[in-house]
Amino acid sequence: MRAEIGSLRRCSTSGGMPRVLAWIATALGLSLMLLSPPQNEAAAAETWRAGSARIKITPELPMWMAGYGGRDHVAEGTTSDLYAKALVLEDARGTRAALVTLDLVGIDRTLTAAITKRLEQTHQLKREQVAISTSHTHCGPVVGFNLRPMHFERVPEAEQAKILAYAKKLEDQVVALVGEAIAALAPADVRWGNGRTTFAVNRRTNKEAEVPAVRSQGKLNGPVDHDVPVLAVREPMTGKLRTIVFGYACHATVLGFYQWCADYPGFAQTELERLYPEAVAMFWAGCGADQNPLPRRTVELAQAYGKRLAAAVDDVLTSPMSSLAPRIEATYRELPLPLDKLPSREQIEQDAKSKDSFLSARAKMFLREIDAGRPLSQTYPYPVGEWKLGGEIQWVFLGGEVVVDYAVRLKHERRGTRTWVMGYANDVMAYIPSRRVLTEGGYEGAGAMVYYGLPTIWAPEVEELIVEAVGK
């Protein structure tokens, strides 16, 4: 059922008996669970606690926008506000896990390290207990050193100051936000399910101009991941929704204008919060590095995709969902992910003279680092986080712009739809191609490395190393 939310609501009162029965079954299941007395006090204590919070992070000053190198001036206004949101889960043993979602194109390693260090100092959250997700909207601000040669190295000094000030404020906001979510911790019923929506298109194997016609014929090519994982946090006594967490593997690139906007993920969150006014809706991006919403380029399309995604989530919320036992297992590691052959100083000096402003900016950045005694590294500390929730859900957090092959493979080799693979998490340092995409080359396999500021392409073994780092 992929109609807009309004149509879905009408179905529930007219000709939508299966949907009504599903809703009744869910409500009855919750009621029976609540009415059944615990066998003992220990059983009564075996429950989740959860808390969530949100804060607006739309820049207060006009500043440079992130995601597209062709922009040549600051933002001109706001179409929709940007938000940071946090969910803190606490299991029956008192172990906590904090998910932070940001309506931003990405964050860099330096900012993540500053945030997680303060979260440990202030809220006693260890590194593995924190996951920071970015939606990858291309209508948000430049954040610190993310996409450094594309943005920070090429904007005026006054704009650099704004960028650094915004990143510092964001750090403070996220630490305070997690504190608010912790303060809101209360007993909770936590359940999961999976929906589906199909607007994501593999952009490497389909020409954008041809997509509308080809889609109607059912002839789109290339791997996709159309699953919509959903985590629902409800009040145990009433079943009222408090937090909705959902994901989808698709670039947030419907829009590319000079307005702040959270793109389709923002419109999906807004729609769900309209339907469930007391809930916080949180979006996380899957392995959508080679996936685009097509067609695109209008606010109306972004709103329509947002409503389609919200409808898929609502389908799950109003159907029976699987309960999760109150148990969290969290791990985090950084792989020394290898790069291919590094450029020589002579090559870097030649690049510094290039008429390509991005290539030149990257080369000049490298030369400053080398001259300061910090030579180029053959590896990058690549973040791989993982939460196992209730012994059921395996939630994987991968850094960078991860292509869809990783989600397809990990679901096949691990737990199917119970394996949720997040990209754009903790550190967005580059595209992360599979072996196939790396061999094919192109933007995701090679060209984008310039904009992120890495010195060369990845080594051929990166896919195997990342997959091996993910638990079973």
Legacy VTK file of the C-alpha trace (Angstrom):
# vtk DataFile Version 3.0
C-alpha trace
ASCII
DATASET POLYDATA
POINTS 472 float
0.000 0.000 0.000
1.949 3.019 -1.225
-0.624 5.793 -1.424
-0.272 9.061 0.437
-1.057 9.112 4.151
-4.416 10.751 3.611
-5.506 7.907 1.360
-4.296 5.393 3.918
-6.319 7.045 6.624
-9.445 6.906 4.450
-8.807 3.200 3.835
-8.901 2.580 7.567
-12.532 3.736 7.714
-13.753 2.740 4.287
-12.965 -0.546 2.616
-9.781 -1.029 4.642
-10.828 -3.913 6.897
-7.457 -5.740 6.800
-5.755 -2.561 7.953
-8.304 -2.030 10.736
-7.912 -5.639 11.878
-4.132 -5.254 11.916
-4.438 -2.139 14.051
-6.834 -3.884 16.436
-4.495 -6.862 16.673
-1.616 -4.601 17.592
-3.634 -2.732 20.210
-5.040 -5.986 21.630
-1.573 -7.501 21.795
-0.314 -4.516 23.760
-3.333 -4.626 26.052
-2.940 -8.335 26.805
0.755 -7.814 27.474
-0.031 -5.024 29.920
-2.869 -6.871 31.653
-0.842 -10.043 32.202
0.684 -9.845 35.693
4.435 -10.438 35.953
5.463 -13.773 37.439
7.713 -12.051 39.953
9.371 -8.738 40.703
12.443 -9.665 38.631
10.239 -10.220 35.596
8.587 -6.853 36.171
12.004 -5.183 36.052
12.819 -6.736 32.675
11.782 -3.769 30.585
13.227 -1.068 28.388
13.572 2.547 29.354
13.761 5.116 26.577
13.866 8.856 26.113
14.069 11.152 23.110
14.548 14.840 22.373
14.983 17.231 19.453
16.468 20.660 18.754
16.453 22.924 15.717
19.889 23.311 14.094
18.995 25.548 11.142
21.829 28.114 10.853
20.925 31.494 12.277
23.249 33.306 9.848
23.441 33.006 6.054
26.351 30.645 5.382
27.783 28.328 2.752
25.779 25.236 1.872
27.161 21.697 1.618
26.899 18.965 -0.970
27.308 20.678 -4.336
30.567 22.208 -5.495
28.879 24.493 -8.003
27.293 26.756 -5.401
28.889 30.200 -5.315
27.169 32.054 -2.469
25.500 31.580 0.900
21.991 30.301 1.627
19.113 32.650 0.860
16.371 31.377 3.139
14.581 28.393 4.685
12.124 25.974 3.104
12.133 23.592 6.059
14.071 23.640 9.308
16.914 21.265 10.105
16.912 19.227 13.318
19.132 17.186 15.566
17.294 14.409 17.383
18.346 11.858 19.958
16.998 8.551 21.238
18.519 6.924 24.303
17.662 3.295 25.028
18.399 1.605 28.342
18.109 -2.160 28.699
17.190 -4.246 31.738
20.831 -4.266 32.923
21.150 -0.488 32.734
23.239 -0.507 29.531
22.500 2.533 27.398
22.748 3.316 23.699
22.354 6.808 22.223
21.354 7.393 18.610
21.748 10.930 17.271
20.288 11.864 13.877
21.259 15.069 12.086
19.677 16.791 9.075
23.127 17.443 7.612
25.205 16.289 4.636
27.806 14.723 6.927
30.268 15.248 9.751
33.993 14.667 9.943
36.115 12.572 12.270
37.297 15.574 14.295
33.793 16.707 15.199
32.622 13.189 16.012
35.609 12.674 18.316
34.855 15.926 20.157
31.185 14.988 20.618
31.787 11.403 21.756
34.543 12.437 24.169
32.212 14.911 25.852
29.355 12.388 25.917
31.608 9.991 27.803
32.735 12.709 30.228
29.272 14.191 30.754
26.913 11.236 30.402
29.211 8.205 30.904
28.461 6.875 27.423
31.316 4.792 26.033
32.248 5.118 22.378
30.410 1.968 21.335
27.236 3.253 22.988
26.939 6.242 20.621
25.922 6.305 16.950
25.736 9.582 15.029
23.737 9.495 11.807
23.529 12.147 9.092
20.709 12.279 6.552
22.998 13.604 3.794
20.683 16.403 2.764
22.419 18.611 0.203
20.545 21.670 1.482
22.228 22.007 4.848
25.306 23.987 5.937
28.957 23.106 5.548
29.940 21.414 8.819
33.549 21.705 9.937
36.005 19.922 7.662
33.534 17.569 5.997
34.097 17.675 2.204
37.018 19.982 2.932
38.468 20.565 -0.575
34.980 21.129 -1.961
33.964 23.689 0.637
36.163 24.860 3.516
39.339 25.254 1.469
37.585 27.255 -1.256
35.356 29.720 0.625
36.366 33.196 1.931
37.946 33.409 5.388
34.847 35.037 6.830
32.823 32.031 5.717
35.398 29.654 7.203
34.868 31.346 10.556
31.101 30.793 10.297
31.654 27.132 9.422
33.879 26.509 12.437
31.520 28.415 14.741
28.550 26.366 13.527
30.432 23.099 14.141
31.339 24.163 17.686
27.752 25.142 18.441
26.540 21.834 16.999
28.893 19.972 19.317
27.394 21.761 22.317
23.851 21.174 21.070
24.326 17.427 20.565
25.834 16.927 24.026
22.951 18.835 25.617
20.407 17.011 23.435
21.582 13.580 24.570
21.351 14.857 28.134
17.703 15.812 27.519
16.967 12.337 26.143
18.581 10.749 29.198
16.516 12.974 31.484
13.391 11.789 29.635
14.108 8.072 30.205
10.934 6.197 31.151
9.641 2.626 30.852
9.017 1.737 27.218
7.802 -0.962 24.885
10.219 -1.298 21.940
9.216 -3.073 18.732
10.503 -3.399 15.186
9.239 -4.059 11.680
10.106 -3.557 8.026
8.253 -1.682 5.320
8.988 -0.944 1.687
8.946 1.955 -0.771
10.442 2.088 -4.236
11.421 5.614 -5.289
15.182 4.990 -4.926
16.902 4.313 -8.270
20.425 3.052 -8.922
22.007 6.098 -10.534
24.980 4.202 -11.979
22.830 1.997 -14.180
19.911 4.273 -15.110
20.017 7.563 -16.996
18.108 10.217 -15.081
16.255 11.555 -18.115
15.034 8.067 -19.022
13.886 6.965 -15.564
10.191 8.030 -15.722
9.586 6.106 -18.956
11.677 3.107 -17.969
10.108 2.938 -14.507
6.642 2.632 -16.030
7.881 -0.383 -17.979
9.460 -1.978 -14.925
12.891 -2.057 -16.568
15.099 -0.190 -14.081
18.540 -1.745 -13.697
21.056 -2.224 -10.929
20.933 -3.229 -7.252
18.659 -1.326 -4.844
17.540 -1.634 -1.236
13.893 -0.661 -0.896
13.456 -1.878 2.694
12.225 0.614 5.310
13.352 -0.578 8.776
11.248 0.818 11.623
11.837 0.947 15.377
8.846 2.045 17.467
9.067 3.193 21.085
5.723 3.255 22.882
4.406 3.983 26.339
3.805 0.543 27.918
0.511 1.426 29.589
-1.196 3.176 26.687
0.664 2.035 23.573
1.112 5.697 22.601
4.026 6.312 20.258
6.897 8.297 21.761
9.650 7.774 19.180
9.703 6.522 15.578
13.069 5.604 14.061
13.190 4.658 10.385
15.707 4.290 7.583
15.956 4.255 3.807
18.812 3.843 1.331
18.608 6.826 -0.994
20.490 10.088 -1.523
18.758 13.179 -0.123
19.311 15.065 -3.373
15.868 15.959 -4.639
16.754 19.616 -4.106
19.813 21.707 -4.907
18.724 25.303 -4.446
19.877 28.004 -1.995
17.330 27.240 0.721
17.838 25.333 3.963
15.838 22.140 3.650
16.005 18.617 5.072
14.859 17.262 1.679
12.624 14.174 1.498
13.845 12.735 4.867
12.760 15.949 6.560
9.344 15.926 4.915
8.912 12.261 5.946
9.722 13.104 9.566
7.374 16.088 9.515
4.538 13.953 8.143
4.993 11.276 10.789
5.091 13.893 13.547
1.866 15.345 12.132
0.244 11.917 12.332
1.675 11.217 15.779
2.021 14.659 17.429
3.526 13.353 20.672
6.251 11.358 18.925
9.760 12.267 17.785
10.404 10.918 14.263
14.044 10.153 13.400
15.462 9.286 9.966
18.706 7.444 9.263
20.291 6.976 5.849
21.046 3.480 4.589
23.601 2.446 1.975
22.316 4.898 -0.618
25.566 6.274 -2.045
24.665 5.111 -5.556
20.905 5.582 -5.154
18.978 8.697 -6.215
15.344 9.785 -5.880
14.297 10.173 -9.492
12.820 12.304 -10.952
13.801 15.261 -8.761
14.557 19.020 -8.494
11.256 20.383 -7.150
9.952 20.905 -3.628
6.748 19.138 -4.641
8.703 15.988 -5.532
10.630 16.114 -2.258
7.358 16.404 -0.361
5.827 13.552 -2.349
8.789 11.237 -1.670
8.632 12.196 1.987
4.961 11.276 2.146
5.618 7.967 0.382
8.316 7.106 2.885
6.096 8.175 5.788
3.287 6.011 4.390
5.602 2.996 4.323
6.560 3.663 7.942
2.933 4.128 8.962
2.029 0.819 7.336
4.502 -0.841 9.705
3.336 1.129 12.754
-0.290 0.144 12.207
0.518 -3.540 11.657
1.639 -6.114 14.234
5.297 -5.453 15.097
7.827 -7.785 16.721
8.784 -7.035 20.300
12.405 -6.672 21.398
13.713 -8.028 24.672
15.423 -5.283 26.732
19.009 -6.189 25.892
21.755 -4.132 24.186
25.102 -5.409 22.958
27.301 -2.664 21.523
30.670 -2.759 19.764
32.825 -0.217 17.956
36.128 -0.458 16.149
38.187 1.514 13.670
39.701 -0.408 10.785
42.989 0.750 9.235
41.310 0.742 5.832
43.977 0.711 3.108
44.287 3.160 0.243
45.809 2.431 -3.149
49.229 3.792 -4.174
49.801 7.277 -2.749
50.800 10.176 -5.012
54.359 11.500 -4.904
55.156 15.015 -3.760
55.928 15.885 -7.359
52.446 14.807 -8.413
50.868 16.790 -5.569
52.831 19.898 -6.543
51.638 19.478 -10.117
48.028 19.119 -8.923
48.408 22.328 -6.919
48.849 24.207 -10.214
45.732 22.660 -11.765
42.929 24.816 -13.142
40.546 22.380 -11.440
39.867 24.328 -8.230
38.930 21.189 -6.274
42.074 19.297 -7.282
44.196 22.354 -6.568
42.599 22.921 -3.156
43.218 19.306 -2.153
46.843 19.433 -3.279
47.570 22.659 -1.401
45.993 21.136 1.708
48.270 18.089 1.365
51.378 20.224 0.947
50.623 22.153 4.128
50.190 18.905 6.021
53.400 17.376 4.653
55.405 20.516 5.370
54.082 20.465 8.940
55.523 16.981 9.413
52.299 15.062 8.810
52.846 12.874 5.733
50.016 11.220 3.830
48.790 8.018 5.453
48.457 4.705 3.650
45.344 3.877 5.710
42.259 5.608 7.083
40.741 4.848 10.522
37.371 3.630 9.271
34.545 3.397 11.863
32.411 0.267 12.175
29.824 0.270 14.957
27.208 -2.322 15.794
24.294 -2.701 18.181
22.431 -5.920 18.741
19.011 -5.151 20.162
17.048 -7.835 21.969
19.076 -10.583 20.339
17.112 -9.862 17.155
18.104 -6.667 15.378
21.693 -6.298 14.167
22.167 -2.577 13.583
25.378 -1.821 11.708
26.851 1.702 11.542
29.265 2.294 8.667
31.121 5.510 7.963
31.199 7.274 4.607
28.900 7.177 1.612
28.362 3.437 1.377
27.101 1.916 -1.886
24.079 -0.346 -1.816
26.074 -3.545 -2.460
27.064 -3.591 1.223
23.471 -3.654 2.453
22.487 -6.317 -0.053
25.451 -8.502 0.887
25.246 -8.062 4.650
21.529 -8.820 4.705
22.147 -11.959 2.671
25.077 -13.131 4.786
23.787 -12.100 8.213
20.151 -11.818 9.352
18.099 -10.732 6.353
15.711 -7.898 7.200
16.848 -8.093 10.826
20.206 -6.664 9.710
19.925 -2.881 9.357
22.874 -1.211 7.659
23.343 2.514 8.208
25.711 4.574 6.072
26.819 8.187 6.629
27.465 7.299 10.275
30.003 8.765 12.699
32.419 10.018 10.008
31.651 10.808 6.372
35.150 10.750 4.911
34.585 9.454 1.360
32.513 7.186 -0.822
32.835 3.533 0.181
32.661 1.463 -3.012
32.194 -2.273 -3.185
34.788 -4.299 -5.104
32.481 -4.158 -8.112
32.054 -0.371 -8.028
35.759 0.166 -7.321
36.639 -1.911 -10.386
34.111 -0.100 -12.553
35.397 3.278 -11.386
33.361 6.398 -12.050
32.296 8.948 -9.471
31.550 6.590 -6.567
34.573 4.408 -7.278
37.201 7.103 -7.857
36.259 10.658 -8.805
34.655 11.722 -5.524
37.857 11.133 -3.537
39.075 14.574 -4.622
36.126 16.367 -3.007
36.529 14.551 0.280
40.267 15.123 0.477
41.641 11.584 0.426
44.804 11.235 -1.682
43.812 8.321 -3.903
41.249 5.560 -4.406
40.671 2.724 -1.948
42.644 -0.520 -2.154
40.852 -3.494 -3.756
40.322 -5.360 -0.471
38.209 -2.731 1.331
34.889 -4.520 0.845
36.151 -7.756 2.368
37.738 -5.956 5.301
34.560 -4.047 6.118
32.270 -7.074 5.768
34.600 -9.176 7.934
34.481 -6.491 10.635
30.695 -6.819 10.949
29.557 -9.430 13.457
27.359 -12.403 12.734
LINES 1 473
472 0 1 2 3 4 5 6 7 8 9 10 11 12 13 14 15 16 17 18 19 20 21 22 23 24 25 26 27 28 29 30 31 32 33 34 35 36 37 38 39 40 41 42 43 44 45 46 47 48 49 50 51 52 53 54 55 56 57 58 59 60 61 62 63 64 65 66 67 68 69 70 71 72 73 74 75 76 77 78 79 80 81 82 83 84 85 86 87 88 89 90 91 92 93 94 95 96 97 98 99 100 101 102 103 104 105 106 107 108 109 110 111 112 113 114 115 116 117 118 119 120 121 122 123 124 125 126 127 128 129 130 131 132 133 134 135 136 137 138 139 140 141 142 143 144 145 146 147 148 149 150 151 152 153 154 155 156 157 158 159 160 161 162 163 164 165 166 167 168 169 170 171 172 173 174 175 176 177 178 179 180 181 182 183 184 185 186 187 188 189 190 191 192 193 194 195 196 197 198 199 200 201 202 203 204 205 206 207 208 209 210 211 212 213 214 215 216 217 218 219 220 221 222 223 224 225 226 227 228 229 230 231 232 233 234 235 236 237 238 239 240 241 242 243 244 245 246 247 248 249 250 251 252 253 254 255 256 257 258 259 260 261 262 263 264 265 266 267 268 269 270 271 272 273 274 275 276 277 278 279 280 281 282 283 284 285 286 287 288 289 290 291 292 293 294 295 296 297 298 299 300 301 302 303 304 305 306 307 308 309 310 311 312 313 314 315 316 317 318 319 320 321 322 323 324 325 326 327 328 329 330 331 332 333 334 335 336 337 338 339 340 341 342 343 344 345 346 347 348 349 350 351 352 353 354 355 356 357 358 359 360 361 362 363 364 365 366 367 368 369 370 371 372 373 374 375 376 377 378 379 380 381 382 383 384 385 386 387 388 389 390 391 392 393 394 395 396 397 398 399 400 401 402 403 404 405 406 407 408 409 410 411 412 413 414 415 416 417 418 419 420 421 422 423 424 425 426 427 428 429 430 431 432 433 434 435 436 437 438 439 440 441 442 443 444 445 446 447 448 449 450 451 452 453 454 455 456 457 458 459 460 461 462 463 464 465 466 467 468 469 470 471
